[in-house]
């Protein structure tokens, strides 16, 4: 707003605050046209927003990141996916890609035939709105000058300055009357013409948007229909009601029941704390922590000959041990531990609690060299970020180790630093 406009707004403010309703000019014919224009302005804004929302929502129907692994720093375990499920996922990706290629030209048509005309119409309506605001300002000037003149003329005795003020206010009132009547009469004459033209404009635009939406929905439906028919074994619930589909999926695989039945989640998670070396966890009571420490000490005591196999684990003939087994012995339960079943083992500090009694810690070695190396007994492929991969007979520089060979040690190989199971290597 310019400085002159600010001065006018300040001069009108006292009249707007102190004037009575009876002193305000009221043109009923213009009031009806103004109300109708404001309602139509809301319709245009809503139609434009709906068209833009539909265009933007359909434009992202296909995500180019589909099938791409998550960002770095996020560790995940992936189970082996059946070939049929992989094929269904590939079909879905291809269907959405084809659908996007078909839909994008239609979205350009919506932008051209609906959104842009609405923007142009809004610019025209903005000009009309400015004229209406100016008309209202001139009406305020007309009312305040008229009120001021009536108050001055109502005085029986007037001073010389008041006579001069009457002459000045009469000139201002004449100018304000001309401006107000000009704008008021022009708007009452032109607004009906605008409404007649908008009826011929807005309905075709609305119809075009409706038919374009139907066309886009038809394209999407056709691709989804092909995808479902080609992979019916993976889309069993698409024709079912929501509750029926949920119950069917639940009958096939009740994930919630399986999680609730996990031993690690029972007793408030205390079973998990016990297997993860949580004897010092503050969530346990003093009695429970003492019991856990006693169990750990009992597991770490030397075991009898019956606890171990008689053959040394060279590793070349018998295969790699489970992460919880010693590299030099064969535990009674020789079933290898699945990599994906205990993701907590992939942290830098791994638990030493494993199946079967652990061997006694090796005696300290005097006069260790500054750089110590170990040799790999088996092949090991990294199962999570931060693990160190190596092949059998690789010479690994040992950076950090623990007294227990069942723990995870830190080493460096070919310039890469990571952690690895200590029972997969042998000291040199």
N, C-alpha and C positions, 0 to 999 in steps of 0.2 A: 504494500500500500504506500502511495506517495505521501509526502508531507502535507499536501493540500487535502488529500483524502482523510488523513488523520485529524486535521483541523475541523473538517466537516463532521466527522464522527463525534468529536468532542462537543461541538456545538449542538448536535442533535440529542446527546445523551440526557441532559436535564429534562427536555420535553418528553422523552421516552419513559423516564422514571416517574415524573410528576403528573403527566397528563392523565385525564380521566377517560374512560371508555367512550363516554358520550361525545368527547371532543375529537375522536378519531374518525377519519373518513372511511366509509364502508361501502364498497361497490360489490354488490351481490353477484352480478354477472361475471365480473373478473374473478371473484373468489372461487366460483365453480370451475372456471377454466384453470386457475392455478392449482387447485386440488387435483384435477384430472391430469395435469401435466406432471405433478409430483408422483402420482401413482404410476404413470407410464414410464417415468424415469427409473423407478424401482424394477419394473418388468424388464426393461432393456438391460440393466445391470445384472439381473439374475440370469437372463438368457445368455449373456456373454460369459458369465462365470461358469454356468453349466456346460456350455460348449467347450470352454478351455479345460475344465476339469475332465470331461470325457476324452478330449484329445490327448491330454497329458497322461491319463490313466491307461489308455489303450496303447500309447506309444511305448510303454515299458512292459508290454505283455511278454516279451522274451528277454530274459536276463542274460547278457553275454558272459556272465561269470558262472553260468550253470556248468557244473562238472569241474570247476577249478578248485584246487585245494585252498584251504583257509590261509590267512596271512601268517607270516612267520611269528614264532613265539607261542603258538597255540598247538599243543600236543594232542593228538587224537589217535584212537585205535580203530582200525577198520577190520571188520570181519569179512570173510570171504563171501562175496556176493554171488548168488546163483546166476547161471548164464541167462536164464529166462528173464530174471529181474534186470540184469544189465541191458538186455535187448529192449525191454520195456522203457527203461530210462533213456536209451538212445533214440527210440522212436518218439518219445515225448519231446526230446530236445529238437529233433528234426521237424516234428509237427509244429512246434512253436516258431521255429525259424521260418518255415514256409508261411505260416500264418502272419508273421510280422512283415514279410515281403509283400503279401497281398493287402495288408491293412494300411500300411504307411501311405500309399497313394490316396486312399480314401480319407485319411486324416488330413492330408494336404488340401483336399477338396473342402473339408469342413473349415479349415483355417481360411481358405480363400472365399468361400461362399457364405460363411456364418460369422466367424470371429471378426474378420476385417470390416464387413459392413456394419457390424455392431459398434466397432470402434469409431467408424466415420459418423454414424448416427449420434454417438455420444458427444462428439465434437460439435455437431450442430446443436444438440440440446444444451451443451455448455454455453454456447453463445446466447441462446434463448434465456437460459437461467440468469446470465449476467444482466440481460435487459430487464428481467423481472425484478432482480435485486435493485437495479438502478431506479426502476419505477417506484419501488417501496421507499427508497430513500427520498425521492422527490415528493412522495405523498407525506412523509414526515415533515419535510421542509414546508410544504403547503399548510399542513395542520398547525405547525408551531408559529409560522408567520401570521396565520389567520387568528390564532388564539392571542398572540401578542398584540395585534392591531385592535382586536375587540376590547382587550383590557385597557389599552391606552385611550380609546374613544369613550369608554365607560366613565372615565373621570370627568367630573363637572368642572373642576378648575385644573388647568394644566400650565406648567411652566414653559418657558421658551425652549428649553432643551427637550422637553417632552413633545412639543410641536414639531421640532426637527426630527425626533425619533419616529413620530407618526409618518412623516413624509418618507423617511428611509424604509420603514417597514412596509409601506404601501408599494414601493418599487420592488422590494424583495418578494412580496406576496404575488405581485403580478408576474414576475419571472418564474417563481415556483409553480404558479397555477398553469402557465403555458407549458412548462416542462412536464408536469404531472399529467395534464390532459393529453398531451401529445403521446407519451409513452403508454398511458392507460388505454387510449382509443386504438393505438396501433396494435397492442397485444390482444385486445378484444376482437380485432378484425383479423389478425394473422393466426392466432392460435387455432381457431376452428379449421383453417386451411391445413395447418400442420397435422392436426388429428386425422383429417380425411386422407392425407398422403401416407401417414404412418400405418393406417389400416391396410393400405395396398402394399406396404413394404414388409411389415412385421410378420404377417401371416405366411407369405411364401418362404421367408427365412426360417420360421419355426417349422413349417412342413418339411423343408429341405433337411434340417437337422434331424427330424424324426426319422425320415426315410434313410438317411445316411447311418444313423445308429442301428436301425434294423438290418441294414446291409452288412455292417461290421460284425454285429452279433451273429448273423448267419454264417459269415466266413469262419468265425471262431468256433461256432458249433459244428460246422462240417469237419474241421480238422480234429476236434476233440472226439467226434463220432468215429472217425477213421481210427484214431489212436485206441479207443476203447475196444472196438471190434477186433483190432489186430492183437490185442493183449487182454483178452477177456479174463484170463486166470489171475491177473493183477488188478482188475477193476471189478471186483465182485459186488461192491456195495453201492455203485453209482446209481442203480435203480431202486435202492431200498430207502425207506424213510431214515431220518437221521438216527433215531434211537435204535431201530432195527440193525442198521449198519454198524453202529457202535457195539451192540451185543454180539453180532457175528464176528467182528474183529476180536473182541474180547474172548470169545470161545476158541478162536484159533491160537491166540497167544495173549495170556493175561500177564502183562509185564508188571503190573502193580502187585499182584499176588506173589510173583517170583521175587520181587525186591523185598517184600515184607517177610518172606521166608528165609532170606539170607541170614546166615549165622552172624555175619559181621555187623548186622544192624540190630541184633537182639540185645537185650539188657542195656539199652541206652547207648549202644556203640562200644561197650566195654570189651566185647570180644575183639573188635578191631584194634583197640588200644593194646590188648595183650599180644596180638600177633605182630604188631608193628613196633614193638619195643617201647611202648608208652608207659613204662613203670613209673616215670617221674611226671606224668601228666597231671595237671592240677584238677582235672575233672574227676579223678578217682579219689576215694577216701584213703586215709593213711593205712588202714587195714588192707585195702585192695592193692595199694601200691607195694606194701610189704610182701603180700602173697605173690605178686608178679615178679618181684625181685628174687624171691626164693625159687620160683619156677625157673627163672633165667639162670641162676647159679647152679641149679640142679642139672639143667641141660648142658651147661658148660663144663661139668665135672667129667673126668676121664671115664669112659665106658668100658665095659668088659669086652672080651674078644667076640662074643656073640653079636655085638652091635655092628660089626663091620664084616665086609666080605674078605676073603683071603687073597684075592688077586689084586695086584696094584693097578691103579687106573692110569695106564699110559695114555689112553684117550684115542689112540690111532685105530684100535680094533673095535672098542666098545662104543664109540660115539661120545659126544659131549655130555657131561652130567647136567642135571637140573641146577638152576641157580642156587637152590638151597642145599646142594650136596657138595661135599669136599672133592677137590680134584684128585686126592690121593686115595679115596675110599669109595665104596659103592654102598649107598644107604639101602635099608630094607625095602623102602618104598621107592622103586627106581623109575616110576612114571615121570617123564619130563614135565616141568611146569609150563603151562601155556603162557606165552608172552603177553597176550591181551587180557588175562584174567586178573592181574594185580597191577594196575597202572601206577599204584603208589610206589612200586619198586623202582620207577624210573626217576625218582628224585635223586638229588646228589648224595644225600645221606640215606642209604638203604638199610633195611632192617637186617639184623643178623639172625633172627628167629626163623628157622626152617624146619622141614620135616625130618624127624630122626635126631638123635643126639649129635652134637657137634664135636669134632675132634679137639684135643687139647691145643692151646696156642703154641706155636713153634717157639723154641728157645731163642733168646736174643742173639743176634750175630754181632760179634765184636768187629771193630775196624771196618765198618761198611764204607765202600767207596763213595765219593761225592755224587756220582751219577750211577744209578742202579738200573739194570735192564732185566726184563723177563722175556721168556719165549712163549709164544702162543701154542697151546696144545691142540686147539680146535679152531675151526672157522667160527667167526661171530659177526653177524650183521646187526647194525644199530636198529633198535626197536623204538627209539624215541629220540627227540632232539637232545643232544648232549652226550649220546652214547658214542663209543669209539668202535669202529668196524676194523676187523683184521682177519687175516688168513692164517692157517696153521703154519708154524715155523717162523712167523714174523717176529722180529726183535723189537720190543716195545720199551721205550724209556719210561721208567716208573717215577711218577711225580709225587704221589701220595698213596699210602696204603694203611691198612689197619692190621691188628694182630690176628684177626680172624680171616681165614682164606675164603670164607663164605660171604664176606662183605663185597662191596663194590669199590674198586680201586680206581685211581686216576692216573692216566698215562698219556704219552705223546707218540704219535706214529706219523711219519711223513709230513710233519708240520701241523698236524691236527691233534688237538687236545680233547679228551673225553673220558668218560667213565666206562668200566667194563667189569664183568664178574671175575673175582680173584681166582676162582677155581677153574678158570679156563686157561690159566698160564702157569708156568713153572719158573722159579727163580734160577738165574744163571750163577 
